[in-house]
């Protein structure tokens, strides 16, 4: 069975002549021959699973293999859920954007920043709008001011062709927050 490009060997597929055996209760049995360990697993109604193939000798455990795979998949899914890759989200605007539309975009940017994603704001100029680049700069400066509580600006605004963009990164909250309920250390005779 292939899982994450690693082959988990069970029962007859274990090739080592001897294994360090752990029984179904988690008790270390010791070093046994692979044949003897597989027979013990069969008698207990379980599988012999190689859990540490690189050890000398390999470590094997008597367990239910399907339950082992289920628990492993569940753990991997939980780890993926906890893992957050701070991605980059892009919001495109027009220099003639209306006030309500701008407020909606700002709320969306705040949501992205709270999710620990960076936000690139791009103002796209079309036709005669290219003659009024200051409108795009004003919009970007205004957005940076409004989002100053949720994120910090990275660098200056960049102008590439007919696009002006700026990147805002989420603020690092770990350095600014202090534990609120810090336990007070009381020495003998104090605080009574």
C-alpha positions in Angstrom: 0.0 0.0 0.0 1.4 3.4 -1.0 1.0 6.4 1.3 2.9 9.6 0.8 5.5 7.8 -1.4 6.4 5.5 1.5 5.6 1.8 1.4 4.2 0.5 4.7 5.0 -3.1 5.0 2.8 -5.6 6.8 2.8 -9.3 7.6 4.7 -11.3 4.9 6.0 -8.1 3.2 8.4 -7.4 6.0 11.8 -8.5 4.7 14.1 -8.1 7.8 15.1 -11.4 9.4 14.5 -10.0 12.9 12.3 -7.2 14.3 11.9 -5.3 17.5 8.3 -6.2 18.5 5.7 -4.2 20.3 2.5 -6.0 21.1 -1.1 -4.8 20.7 -1.1 -3.3 24.2 2.0 -1.1 23.5 4.3 -3.3 25.6 7.8 -3.9 24.2 8.2 -7.6 23.7 11.8 -7.5 22.4 13.7 -8.7 19.4 12.0 -11.7 17.7 12.3 -13.3 14.3 9.9 -12.0 11.7 8.2 -15.3 11.3 7.6 -15.6 15.1 6.3 -12.0 15.2 3.9 -12.6 12.3 2.6 -15.8 14.0 2.0 -13.9 17.2 0.1 -11.2 15.3 -2.0 -13.9 13.5 -2.8 -15.6 16.8 -4.0 -12.3 18.3 -6.1 -11.6 15.2 -4.2 -8.5 14.1 -1.5 -7.5 11.6 2.2 -7.1 12.0 2.9 -3.5 10.9 6.4 -2.1 10.3 6.3 1.3 11.9 10.0 2.3 11.9 11.7 0.6 8.9 15.0 2.5 9.2 15.7 1.3 12.8 18.2 -1.5 13.4 16.3 -3.9 13.6 13.1 -2.5 12.3 10.4 -1.8 14.8 7.1 -3.6 14.2 3.8 -3.4 16.1 0.9 -5.8 16.4 -2.2 -3.8 15.4 -5.2 -3.5 13.2 -3.7 -2.2 9.9 -7.0 -0.6 8.6 -7.4 1.3 11.9 -3.8 2.4 11.7 -4.3 3.8 8.2 -7.5 5.5 9.3 -5.8 7.1 12.2 -2.8 8.2 10.0 -5.1 9.7 7.4 -7.1 11.5 10.2 -3.9 12.9 11.7 -2.6 14.1 8.2 -5.9 15.8 7.6 -5.8 17.5 11.0 -2.2 18.7 10.3 -3.3 20.1 6.9 -6.2 21.9 8.5 -3.9 23.5 11.0 -1.3 24.4 8.4 -2.0 27.8 6.9 0.0 28.9 3.9 -0.1 32.7 3.8 -1.1 33.2 0.2 -1.3 36.2 -1.9 -4.8 37.6 -2.8 -5.2 40.2 -5.5 -7.9 42.8 -5.7 -8.3 44.8 -8.9 -9.8 48.2 -9.0 -10.7 50.9 -11.5 -9.7 54.6 -10.8 -13.4 55.5 -11.2 -14.6 53.1 -8.5 -17.7 54.2 -6.6 -17.6 54.8 -2.8 -19.8 51.8 -1.9 -17.9 49.5 -4.1 -14.6 50.6 -2.6 -15.9 50.0 0.9 -17.0 46.5 -0.1 -13.5 45.8 -1.5 -11.9 47.1 1.7 -14.0 44.8 3.8 -12.9 41.9 1.6 -9.3 43.0 2.0 -9.7 43.1 5.8 -11.0 39.5 5.7 -8.0 38.4 3.7 -5.6 40.1 6.1 -7.3 38.5 9.1 -6.8 35.1 7.4 -3.1 35.9 7.4 -2.9 36.4 3.6 -1.1 39.2 1.8 -3.2 41.4 -0.4 -2.0 43.0 -3.6 -4.2 45.9 -4.7 -4.0 46.7 -8.4 -5.5 49.8 -10.0 -6.0 49.2 -13.8 -6.0 52.2 -16.1 -7.8 52.0 -19.5 -7.6 54.5 -22.3 -7.7 58.2 -21.1 -7.5 57.1 -17.5 -3.7 56.7 -18.1 -3.4 60.5 -18.1 -4.7 60.7 -14.5 -2.5 58.3 -12.7 -2.8 60.5 -9.6 -6.3 59.2 -9.1 -4.9 55.7 -8.8 -2.3 56.8 -6.3 -5.0 58.6 -4.2 -7.1 55.4 -4.1 -4.1 53.3 -3.0 -3.0 55.8 -0.3 -6.6 56.0 1.0 -6.9 52.2 1.1 -3.5 51.9 3.0 -4.8 54.4 5.5 -8.0 52.6 6.0 -6.3 49.2 6.4 -3.5 50.5 8.7 -5.1 48.7 11.6 -5.2 45.3 9.8 -2.0 45.3 7.8 1.2 47.1 6.9 2.3 48.4 3.5 5.2 46.6 1.9 7.3 49.0 -0.2 6.0 51.7 -2.4 3.4 51.6 -5.1 4.7 50.0 -8.4 3.7 51.1 -11.8 3.9 48.5 -14.5 2.4 49.4 -17.9 -1.2 50.4 -17.3 -1.3 48.9 -13.7 -0.4 50.5 -10.4 -0.2 48.1 -7.5 0.8 47.9 -3.8 1.1 44.9 -1.4 -0.2 44.9 2.1 0.9 42.3 4.6 -1.0 41.2 7.7 0.2 42.7 11.0 2.3 40.5 13.2 0.2 40.2 16.4 2.5 37.9 18.4 4.9 40.6 19.4 2.4 43.2 20.4 0.1 41.0 22.5 0.9 40.3 26.1 -0.7 37.6 28.2 -3.6 39.2 30.0 -3.9 36.8 32.9 -0.3 36.5 34.0 0.0 34.6 37.2 1.4 36.5 40.1 4.4 34.9 41.9 3.8 35.1 45.6 6.7 34.3 47.9 6.3 33.1 51.5 4.7 35.8 53.7 3.7 38.1 50.8 0.2 39.0 49.5 -1.6 37.8 52.6 
